[in-house]
Structures are given as C-alpha cells and as structure tokens.
Amino acid sequence: MTYTAAENATSQDILDDGATGLQYFKEYLARYATCHEKFGMGRSDMPAVEALYAKYDWERGMDLETLQRIGDEFDRVMSVVGGELENQKVQLTAVAEVWQGDAGDAAHSMLNQQVARAELDKETVAGVREKLVAVDGALRAILVHKAKTVDAYWNENGPDLPGNTGRKDLDRVIDEAEHCFTEGAREERKRWLRDIFMPHVENKVDGFNALCRSTEDSIRLVYGELADLLGRVNTDAYPMPSEPAAPSPSPSPSPSPSPSPSPSTPSTPSTPSEVTEEDTDEESVIDSALSGLATLADVATELSPLITTVASAVGDGLSSLAGSITEGVTGAIEQLQTAATGLVDADGDGVPDNDKDGDGKPDADKDGDGQPDEGNGLDLAGKQVKLEMGPDGQLKMVVTEPDGTTTDYKVELNEQGIPEVVTDQNKSDEVEPSPADSQADGAQPGSGQGSVPPPGASGGKRAEDNEHLPQDYPPSEPEVEPVPEPVPPLVPPVPEVPPAQPFDTGAELSEAGPL
C-alpha cells in the first residue's frame, strides 16, 4: 500500500497513486486461469485484466480544476452583485421621491421588478456557489476512496493470500496439485486452491466491479444535483423600458392655449422568449452518466460551459442593471417633457428645434415646412407694417413695399430737444443703392449731423413717399437767431408733414423760396 496523493491532487494523480493495486489482477488472474484449465475449478466468465484496467481509468477525464475555476468566477460575481443590488435599492427609493404620476408609478414598478429579480438571482447564484464547493469535495472523496481501496489489493513485498501465502507458495501449491506423488497430497492441494485461492480472487474481482459501480452512482448523483440547481437559474433578460419614440412637431398649433397631452406611461416590454435548452442539457447530462462511467469526462465538459454561461449571464445582467435603469428613466423623462411642452430636440444638442425665438414655446409653423413662420406684421394697402426692436434698443416701425424695399421709422430728439420722426430707407437685395439715393439720405435733417445746405438749395424730397423735409436757413439778420417751430410727429401710413417756416426769414418768393 503506497497511496500518498495530496489532498488537492488532480483526478489523474489520485488514480495514478492507487493504480498499484491493479497488479493483483495481473498476477492472480493468470494463476486463476491456470487452475481453471488444469483442474476444471472456478468460473469461466472471469474478466480480462485489460477490462479491469479500463474500468479503473474511467474517471481520469474528470477536470476538478475546472470546477474550482468556475467557483472562483462565481465568487467574483457575488462580490459585485451585493454592491449593485444595494445601488438599485437606493435608486428605487429615489424614483418614488422625485417622480410622481402614472409615468412615475410605471418606472417605480419596473425598478421594483428588477430589484426583486436581482435578489432572487443573488440567492440562486449563492446556492450554486455553495453547491460547487460541495461538488468539488464530494468528487475528490469518491476518487480517493476508489484509489485507496484498489491500492490495498496488492502487497509488493508480502503475502496477499490467506494463511500468509505468497506468490511463490501459490505457484508451488499449483505444481504439487498436478505432480505430487500421492493422490492424497494432490487432492489436499486442489482442495486448498478450490476453497481458498479461487474464492479469494473471485471476491476481489466482484468487489472491484462493485466499487466501480458505486463510484459511478455517486458521481452521477453529485452531477445530477448540480444540474438540477443550475436548471433553476433564470437566464432570461431583465425587464427593460422600451425605447422612447421621438415625437413629431405639431403642424399647426392653435393660438389659444390647449391642455397639454397627458404623459404616456413607458411600457414595460414583455420578456423576449428565448429557446433555452436547460432542461435538455440536464436530461442529456443524466442520460450520458447512465450510459457508463466512460462518459463522465464528457459530463464534466458539458457542465463547465453551462456553469460559466450562467455565471456570465447573471454577472452581466446585474452589473448592467444600473445603466439600464438610468437609460430607461432618462428616456421616459425626456418623453414626458416633450409631450408636456411640445418642444422637440431631434438632434440631441440640448436646444429645441422648434423654438427659434427662445421663448420656451413651440414656434408657429402654418406652412408645415418644419421651420417656424416669420412674422410679417400687418398688411395695410399692400404694405407690410410691423414693429421691431432695433440694435440700439429703440422701438422702430418697419414698412415693407411690395418690391421688397423697407423704410424704418423711429422717433428721435433733434438739436433743440424736440421729437421728430426719422426715416431710414433700405433697398431690396436685388436693387443696388444709387449714388443719388445715398446723397439724399446723407442730407436728412434731424440726424444729429448739424449740416447746413448751401444757399439756394431746394428742400429735399423722398422719392418713395413724397415727403418734404424741413430745412434750417441762416437768419437774414446776424443779431437774430431763428427758432424752428416744432414738427408734429408723423402718423403712418400718411407720413407727409408740411415743412415748417423759420421765424423772421424775410420776404418769400414763390419762385425761389424764402430769402
């Protein structure tokens, strides 16, 4: 007996240490066959030595180290699951506090389902991990028992048979049973072979076969329990919120305030049905184990990827649970805000696409081109009139002609502090301003330039609206300073104002104007 395998030895090392005992069958089955042939004693159905060797080696393909690695992977998953589960519970409480209403209730219900699923998976994974530890220990114990039992069959330096009979003594007895001089001596030797030696070998063979069957049944039971536990692990996808659909902009919002559409509750998608083969795998494992110990290596190989898949699925599902919840809640909030405000942000840049004026309300889009309508103002006698805020912060009235020419009207104080209407004409983009128009624009009074027209120049007149502008003339007497009369403000759309006559300018001629 020389079994000395370490406690954490591999299945190969364990069986190698116990294989010395197989020498018993090599030595004594040959002598058993000799007795059966010469003396007609014993059984004719004794197995060959090679068949017994094969039975002993059937468990060599068991990879106990793989089970240990799978257990370590489950330990890593369990170390992550605890923290992730606590985070989900905190988020579940936070959602209930900051989000009320139907949508909030739906989000809370989904989070609650995910947390409950995570807790169940955590318990299942913990049970699988404990079972893996037990399986590793049980398989090692089964193999060690088989190896030690077989190792005890053989004593290399001592007798192996009852009566302190060694191999040399056995060979002498067989020879004397055939060639002894007296009949009584030969019968005595045959009786010892028939009653002592032959039953001893038969019992060893039967015991070895029973040991192999027991080892097979024990390993099959251990793997069956593990397969049953793995079949309880839920590998379906976690409940997830559906992707929020981007709402299309309203084609023609009514001017009167209308009630906001009720926020749609994010629907919880049904768990996608997956064609799993857990039951089939479990049955195949049991069937393969029943087919004989030679398939135990395949059983271990099949279970290893199954356990790894379960560990990976549970670990990935739980570790990505926080990100999935965050994305679902964020999408539901965005959908709720879009439905309530009517603002659309299709490009995701944070700026509403249908709020060009920045007032926080959807712009009008009567033409349905997807762009906000520009305000055209009032239509008076074919002209568009609207009020705008100028770049200097002053309010002005803009009159647009049918040909696209615009005229700005605003009120300013002249040099004497009297308010007067000042115009500013802009040509359309197709018509370039002429030098004459530019010169006429530069001679407008009341612009703060203080320019004095040369003597004899006639009063300016705008070509568009026939407006006669007042002009300041130098006094005829140096000692008297002219005081201009106040000019009444223009009232659109009739912008013409009669020119004011300066005080004490002398005689006025109809042909040349005041002197």
C-alpha positions in Angstrom: 0.0 0.0 0.0 1.7 3.1 -1.3 -1.1 5.7 -1.7 0.3 9.2 -0.9 -1.7 11.6 -3.1 -2.1 15.2 -1.8 -5.5 16.4 -0.6 -5.8 18.8 -3.6 -4.4 16.4 -6.1 -6.0 16.1 -9.6 -8.1 13.1 -10.6 -5.1 11.9 -12.7 -2.8 12.0 -9.7 -5.3 10.3 -7.4 -5.9 7.4 -9.7 -2.2 7.0 -10.5 -1.4 6.7 -6.8 -4.0 3.9 -6.4 -3.2 2.1 -9.7 -0.5 0.0 -8.0 -3.2 -2.3 -6.6 -4.2 -3.4 -10.1 -1.1 -5.5 -10.0 -3.1 -8.0 -8.0 -5.3 -8.8 -11.0 -2.3 -9.1 -13.3 -0.6 -11.6 -11.0 -3.5 -13.7 -9.8 -6.0 -13.8 -12.7 -3.3 -15.6 -14.7 -2.9 -18.3 -12.0 -6.7 -18.5 -11.6 -7.0 -19.2 -15.3 -4.3 -21.9 -15.0 -6.3 -23.7 -12.2 -9.5 -23.5 -14.3 -7.8 -25.1 -17.3 -5.9 -27.8 -15.4 -8.3 -28.7 -12.7 -11.6 -27.5 -14.0 -12.3 -25.4 -11.0 -13.6 -21.8 -10.8 -15.6 -19.7 -13.2 -15.2 -19.3 -16.8 -16.6 -15.8 -17.1 -13.8 -14.0 -15.3 -12.9 -10.7 -16.9 -9.7 -10.0 -18.7 -7.1 -7.8 -17.0 -7.4 -5.1 -19.6 -11.1 -4.7 -19.0 -10.5 -4.1 -15.3 -7.8 -1.6 -16.1 -10.3 0.3 -18.3 -12.9 0.4 -15.6 -10.4 1.8 -13.2 -9.4 4.6 -15.6 -12.9 5.8 -16.5 -12.7 8.8 -14.1 -9.3 10.1 -15.4 -11.1 12.7 -17.6 -12.7 14.5 -14.7 -11.3 18.0 -14.6 -11.7 19.0 -10.9 -9.6 22.2 -11.6 -12.2 23.5 -14.0 -14.8 23.2 -11.2 -12.5 25.2 -8.9 -12.1 27.9 -11.6 -15.8 28.1 -12.1 -16.2 28.5 -8.3 -13.7 31.4 -8.3 -15.7 33.1 -11.1 -18.9 32.8 -9.1 -17.1 34.4 -6.1 -16.2 37.3 -8.3 -19.8 37.6 -9.5 -21.1 37.5 -5.9 -18.7 40.3 -4.8 -20.2 42.6 -7.5 -23.8 41.5 -7.1 -24.1 42.8 -3.5 -23.0 46.3 -4.2 -25.0 46.6 -7.4 -28.2 45.4 -5.6 -27.8 48.0 -2.9 -27.4 50.7 -5.6 -30.7 49.6 -7.2 -32.5 49.8 -3.9 -31.3 53.4 -3.4 -32.4 54.3 -6.9 -35.8 52.6 -6.3 -36.3 54.9 -3.2 -35.1 58.0 -5.1 -37.5 57.4 -8.0 -40.5 57.3 -5.7 -39.5 60.6 -4.1 -38.8 62.7 -7.3 -41.2 61.2 -9.8 -45.0 61.0 -9.2 -47.9 60.3 -11.5 -48.7 57.5 -13.9 -45.2 57.5 -15.5 -43.5 57.7 -12.2 -45.6 54.7 -10.9 -44.7 52.7 -14.0 -41.0 53.5 -13.6 -41.1 52.6 -9.9 -42.9 49.3 -10.7 -40.3 48.4 -13.3 -37.4 49.1 -11.0 -39.1 47.1 -8.2 -39.4 44.1 -10.6 -35.7 44.4 -11.5 -34.6 44.6 -7.8 -36.8 41.6 -6.9 -35.3 39.7 -9.8 -31.8 40.7 -8.8 -32.4 39.5 -5.2 -33.7 36.1 -6.4 -30.7 35.7 -8.8 -28.3 36.6 -6.0 -29.8 33.8 -3.8 -29.7 31.3 -6.6 -26.1 32.2 -7.5 -25.1 31.9 -3.9 -26.7 28.4 -3.8 -24.8 27.4 -6.9 -21.5 28.6 -5.5 -22.1 26.5 -2.3 -23.0 23.5 -4.4 -19.8 23.8 -6.5 -17.7 23.7 -3.3 -19.6 20.7 -2.2 -19.3 19.0 -5.6 -15.6 19.5 -5.7 -15.1 18.0 -2.3 -17.5 15.1 -2.9 -15.9 14.1 -6.2 -12.4 14.2 -4.7 -13.6 12.0 -1.8 -15.2 9.5 -4.2 -12.0 9.2 -6.2 -9.8 8.9 -3.2 -11.9 6.1 -1.8 -11.7 4.2 -5.0 -7.9 4.7 -5.3 -7.2 3.7 -1.7 -9.4 0.6 -1.9 -7.7 -0.7 -5.1 -4.2 0.2 -3.7 -4.8 -2.2 -0.7 -5.3 -5.2 -3.1 -1.6 -5.5 -3.6 1.4 -6.1 -1.2 4.5 -5.9 -3.2 6.9 -7.4 -0.7 4.5 -9.6 1.4 1.8 -12.3 1.0 -1.6 -11.3 -0.4 -3.5 -14.6 0.2 -4.9 -16.1 3.4 -2.7 -18.3 5.5 0.3 -16.0 4.9 0.6 -17.4 1.5 2.7 -15.5 -1.0 3.0 -15.8 -4.8 5.9 -18.3 -4.6 3.9 -20.5 -2.2 0.9 -20.4 -4.6 3.0 -21.5 -7.6 4.3 -24.5 -5.5 0.8 -25.5 -4.5 -0.4 -25.4 -8.1 2.5 -27.5 -9.2 2.1 -30.1 -6.4 -1.7 -30.3 -7.1 -0.7 -31.6 -10.6 2.6 -33.5 -9.9 2.5 -34.7 -6.3 3.4 -38.4 -5.8 0.5 -39.3 -3.7 -3.1 -38.9 -4.6 -4.0 -37.6 -1.1 -1.4 -34.9 -1.4 -2.7 -33.8 -4.8 -6.3 -33.7 -3.5 -5.2 -31.7 -0.5 -3.5 -29.1 -2.7 -6.5 -29.0 -5.0 -8.9 -28.5 -2.1 -6.8 -25.5 -0.9 -6.9 -24.0 -4.4 -10.6 -24.6 -4.7 -11.6 -23.4 -1.2 -9.1 -20.6 -0.5 -7.3 -19.3 -3.6 -10.1 -19.3 -6.2 -12.8 -17.7 -4.0 -10.3 -15.0 -2.9 -9.7 -14.0 -6.4 -13.4 -14.1 -7.3 -14.2 -11.9 -4.3 -11.6 -9.4 -5.3 -13.0 -9.1 -8.9 -16.5 -8.9 -7.6 -15.5 -6.3 -5.1 -13.7 -4.3 -7.7 -16.8 -4.3 -10.0 -19.0 -3.2 -7.1 -16.5 -0.4 -6.3 -16.7 0.8 -9.9 -20.5 0.8 -9.9 -20.6 2.6 -6.6 -18.2 5.2 -7.9 -20.3 5.7 -11.0 -23.6 6.0 -9.0 -22.0 8.5 -6.5 -20.6 10.7 -9.3 -23.9 10.6 -11.2 -25.8 11.7 -8.1 -23.4 14.6 -7.5 -23.6 15.9 -11.0 -27.4 15.4 -11.1 -27.9 17.6 -8.0 -25.6 20.3 -9.6 -27.5 20.1 -12.9 -30.8 20.4 -11.1 -29.6 23.5 -9.3 -28.3 25.1 -12.5 -31.7 24.5 -14.1 -33.2 26.8 -11.6 -31.1 29.8 -12.6 -33.1 32.3 -14.6 -31.1 33.4 -17.6 -33.9 35.4 -19.2 -33.3 39.1 -19.9 -34.2 41.6 -17.2 -37.3 43.7 -17.7 -36.2 46.9 -19.6 -38.1 50.1 -20.7 -38.9 50.4 -24.3 -37.0 53.0 -26.4 -38.9 56.3 -26.3 -40.2 57.4 -29.8 -39.2 60.9 -30.9 -42.4 62.9 -31.1 -43.1 64.8 -34.4 -43.6 68.6 -34.2 -47.2 69.8 -34.2 -48.0 71.0 -37.8 -50.4 73.8 -36.7 -50.7 74.6 -33.1 -53.8 76.6 -32.2 -53.2 80.1 -30.8 -55.4 79.6 -27.8 -53.8 77.6 -25.0 -54.8 74.0 -25.2 -54.4 71.4 -22.4 -51.1 69.6 -22.6 -51.2 65.9 -23.7 -51.1 63.5 -20.8 -47.6 61.9 -20.5 -47.6 58.4 -21.8 -46.6 55.8 -19.4 -43.4 54.0 -20.6 -44.5 50.5 -21.5 -42.7 47.5 -20.0 -41.8 45.2 -22.8 -42.6 41.6 -22.4 -39.6 39.4 -21.7 -38.4 38.0 -25.0 -39.0 34.4 -25.2 -35.7 32.6 -25.6 -35.4 29.0 -26.6 -33.4 27.6 -23.8 -32.0 24.1 -23.5 -31.6 24.0 -19.8 -33.9 21.0 -19.4 -32.5 19.3 -22.4 -28.9 19.8 -21.1 -29.9 18.4 -17.7 -31.5 15.3 -19.3 -28.5 14.8 -21.6 -26.2 15.0 -18.6 -28.2 12.4 -16.7 -28.5 10.1 -19.8 -24.8 10.4 -20.5 -24.0 9.5 -16.9 -26.3 6.4 -17.1 -24.5 5.2 -20.2 -21.4 4.4 -18.2 -18.5 5.8 -16.3 -16.6 6.3 -19.5 -18.8 9.3 -20.3 -18.2 11.1 -17.0 -15.4 13.2 -18.6 -18.0 14.4 -21.2 -20.4 15.2 -18.4 -17.9 17.5 -16.7 -17.1 19.1 -20.1 -20.8 19.8 -20.7 -21.4 21.2 -17.3 -18.4 23.5 -17.3 -19.6 25.8 -20.1 -23.1 25.7 -18.7 -21.9 26.9 -15.3 -19.7 29.6 -17.0 -22.6 30.8 -19.1 -24.9 31.1 -16.0 -22.2 33.0 -14.1 -21.6 35.3 -17.0 -25.3 35.9 -17.6 -26.1 36.7 -14.0 -23.0 38.8 -13.6 -23.6 40.8 -16.8 -27.2 41.3 -16.0 -26.7 42.6 -12.5 -23.7 44.8 -13.4 -25.5 46.5 -16.2 -28.7 46.9 -14.3 -27.8 50.4 -13.0 -27.0 51.6 -16.6 -30.2 50.1 -18.0 -32.4 51.8 -15.3 -30.7 55.1 -15.8 -31.2 55.0 -19.6 -34.9 53.9 -19.2 -35.7 56.6 -16.6 -33.9 59.3 -18.7 -35.7 58.4 -21.8 -39.1 58.4 -20.0 -38.4 61.8 -18.5 -37.4 63.2 -22.0 -40.6 61.7 -23.5 -42.7 63.2 -20.7 -41.1 66.7 -21.1 -41.6 66.6 -24.9 -45.3 65.7 -24.5 -45.9 68.4 -21.9 -44.1 71.3 -23.6 -44.4 70.4 -27.3 -40.7 71.2 -27.8 -38.6 68.8 -30.0 -34.9 68.2 -29.8 -34.3 65.7 -32.6 -30.6 66.2 -32.9 -30.0 65.9 -29.1 -27.9 69.1 -28.8 -29.9 70.4 -25.9 -31.6 73.3 -27.9 -35.2 72.8 -29.0 -35.5 72.6 -32.8 -38.9 74.3 -32.9 -38.2 77.2 -30.6 -36.1 79.6 -32.7 -37.1 82.7 -30.8 -36.1 81.1 -27.4 -39.3 82.0 -25.6 -39.7 78.4 -24.3 -42.8 77.8 -26.5 -43.1 76.0 -29.9 -42.9 78.3 -32.8 -45.8 78.6 -35.3 -45.5 76.5 -38.4 -48.6 77.2 -40.5 -47.0 76.2 -43.8 -45.9 72.8 -42.4 -42.3 73.1 -43.7 -40.9 72.2 -40.3 -39.5 75.7 -39.8 -41.1 78.4 -37.7 -43.1 81.1 -39.6 -41.6 84.5 -39.7 -43.9 87.3 -38.5 -45.0 89.5 -41.4 -46.9 92.2 -39.4 -50.0 93.9 -40.6 -51.0 94.3 -44.3 -52.0 97.9 -45.0 -52.7 98.9 -48.6 -50.3 96.3 -49.9 -47.6 97.2 -47.5 -46.4 95.2 -44.6 -46.1 97.2 -41.3 -44.6 95.7 -38.2 -42.8 96.9 -35.0 -39.3 95.7 -34.3 -36.6 96.4 -31.7 -33.5 98.0 -33.3 -29.9 97.1 -32.4 -29.7 100.3 -30.3 -32.6 99.1 -28.1 -35.1 101.6 -29.6 -38.5 100.6 -31.0 -39.0 101.2 -34.7 -41.7 100.8 -37.3 -40.7 98.9 -40.5 -42.8 99.5 -43.7 -42.1 97.0 -46.5 -43.1 97.9 -50.0 -44.3 95.2 -52.5 -41.0 95.4 -54.3 -39.1 94.5 -51.1 -37.9 98.0 -50.2 -38.2 98.7 -46.5 -38.4 102.0 -44.6 -37.7 102.3 -40.9 -39.5 105.0 -38.9 -38.3 105.9 -35.4 -38.6 109.0 -33.2 -35.5 110.9 -32.1 -34.8 114.3 -30.5 -33.3 117.0 -32.7 -30.7 119.5 -31.6 -33.4 121.7 -30.0 -34.7 118.7 -27.9 -37.9 118.4 -30.0 -39.0 114.9 -31.0 -39.2 114.3 -34.7 -39.7 111.2 -37.0 -36.6 110.0 -38.7 -36.8 107.6 -41.6 -34.2 105.1 -42.9 -34.8 103.5 -46.3 -33.3 100.2 -47.2 -33.4 98.8 -50.8 -34.3 95.3 -51.6 -31.5 92.8 -52.1 -32.0 92.9 -55.9 -31.6 96.7 -56.3 -28.2 98.3 -55.5 -28.5 101.8 -53.9 -27.7 104.6 -56.4 -25.3 107.5 -55.6 -28.2 109.9 -55.7 -30.1 107.9 -53.1 -27.0 107.9 -50.9 -26.6 111.7 -51.3 -30.3 112.2 -50.4 -30.0 110.0 -47.4 -27.0 112.0 -46.2 -28.9 115.3 -46.3 -31.7 114.3 -44.0 -32.3 116.8 -41.2 -32.6 115.8 -37.6 -29.9 113.1 -37.9 -27.7 114.9 -35.5 -25.1 115.9 -38.1 -25.9 119.7 -37.9 -25.2 120.1 -41.6 -26.4 123.3 -43.3 -27.5 123.1 -47.0 -25.8 125.6 -49.4 -27.7 128.7 -50.3 -30.3 128.3 -53.0 -30.7 124.6 -52.4 -34.3 123.4 -52.6 -35.9 121.4 -49.8 -35.2 117.7 -50.0 -37.9 115.3 -51.1 -38.0 111.5 -50.8 -38.9 109.7 -54.0 -40.8 106.9 -52.2 -43.3 108.8 -50.0 -43.2 112.4 -51.4 -42.3 113.7 -48.0 -41.0 117.4 -47.9 -38.4 117.7 -45.1 -37.9 121.0 -43.2 -34.6 122.8 -43.6 -32.8 125.3 -41.4 -32.0 128.5 -43.2 -29.5 131.1 -41.9 -31.1 134.3 -40.4 -31.2 137.4 -42.6 -30.0 139.5 -39.6 -26.9 138.4 -37.6 -28.3 139.6 -34.3 -31.5 137.5 -34.5 -31.2 133.7 -34.2 -34.0 131.7 -35.9 -36.1 129.4 -33.7 -37.6 126.5 -35.6 -41.2 125.6 -34.9 -41.9 122.1 -33.5 -42.7 119.5 -36.1 -45.7 117.3 -35.4 -44.8 113.5 -35.5 -45.8 111.5 -38.5 -48.6 109.1 -38.2 -48.3 106.1 -40.7 -49.4 105.3 -43.3 -49.5 109.0 -44.3 -46.0 110.1 -43.5 -46.1 113.5 -45.2 -45.6 116.6 -43.0 -45.7 120.2 -44.3 -42.3 122.0 -43.9 -42.0 124.4 -41.0 -41.2 128.0 -41.9 -38.3 129.6 -39.9 -39.1 132.6 -37.9 -38.3 136.1 -39.4 -36.7 134.9 -42.6 -37.7 137.9 -44.7 -39.7 138.1 -47.9 -40.7 134.8 -49.6 -40.8 134.5 -53.3 -42.9 131.8 -55.0 -40.1 131.0 -57.4 -37.0 130.9 -55.2 -38.4 130.2 -51.8 -37.6 132.3 -48.7 -34.5 134.6 -48.9 
